[in-house]
Amino acid sequence: MASLFTIHSEFRYDVIRKISEGGMGIVYEAEQQGSRGFVKRVAMKVIRQSFAEQKMFLDNFIGEAKLVADLIHTNIVQTYHLGEARGVFFIAMELIRGVNLEQFLHQLQDKKRQLPVELCVFIVSRIARGLAYAHTKTDREGKPLGIVHRDVSFKNIMLAFEGDVKLTDFGIAKARGLLTDNEGEVVAGKAEFMSPEQANFQITDKRSDIFSAGIVLAYLLLGHNVFKGETQEESRQRILDLPIPDFRAMDARIDERLNDILHRALARNLDNRYPTADEMLYELEHYIYHSGYGPTNETIGRYLRDVFGQTTPQDRHDAKGQTMVVERHDDFPCKL
């Protein structure tokens, strides 16, 4: 399809601070500068230079950007722009004012609080919504992309202080034609959140993400991951061999229905696992809403702000009516 016309525009990004870093990349907070004083805060994912020099990693970084650019869903972090400046490749993404599930759980434990069951289920139901959308995504010709996230874990689930729950980081996802995949030869993902197929070097499909979502739910409910071992190898073996427990015996808040949901999500036999994220979503939502009113984004937002005492920089300065002054970050690879 021919375009009506083309607009050439240069974005400028001012890097504010480092948010997080992993093995292959670093995430910064930045300001996107537009014309006539337009400013938008974004998250900027930058590939480490050592990986940028390796074709496979660079191709996958670019492939991730192309994949998530068209994943437009309320429960998936939105991508805005793939850019390059002086050999540095970056992805500009939606900035989430909040925390990931790992940070959230640590705060709960520090304050000796237990997340209510209905909020545990609600959080995972939103992840199931995002997965259901991604799993059924097609290309422009209507062909399924075959997306499998393969890294549904605490660090990749974001909670905004407004209450949104969002899945992020499709860096090791499978998707037809967009990402190089050597599945079956290497193990991708965090061992304690893997599906048995991942842990056993097998080919995965969308049901792999459902198993990982089941681990997330059990972890939220119990406050610990039953599959986590002392080492990555031990975690993989527990994923493969650990008898799935009767969760009712581990937490009296877990009733028979919720125990059944957990067991179906964590079924090692693929024929017994939820076949789609939509089916898991239905059962999770039926569990929390079947008797009437249940939790919403606003419920989670209020709970989250209460747990953190509204101690984000934005909350503190908004409450005092002051303007937040942020120093520019000086360790970014180059000026954008």
Secondary structure, DSSP 8 states (H G I E B T S, - for coil): ---S-------EEEEEEEEEE-SSEEEEEEEEE-GGG-EEEEEEEEE-HHHHTSHHHHHHHHHHHHHHHT---TTB--EEEEEEETTEEEEEE---SEEEHHHHHHHHHHTT----HHHHHHHHHHHHHHHHHHHT-B-TTS-B---B----SGGGEEEETTS-EEE---TT-B-TTTS---BTTB--S-GGG--HHHHTT----HHHHHHHHHHHHHHHHHSS-TT--SSHHHHHHHHHHS----GGGT-TT--HHHHHHHHHHT-SSTTTS-SSHHHHHHHHHHHHHTTS----HHHHHHHHHHHTTT-SHHHHHHHHT--------S-SSS--
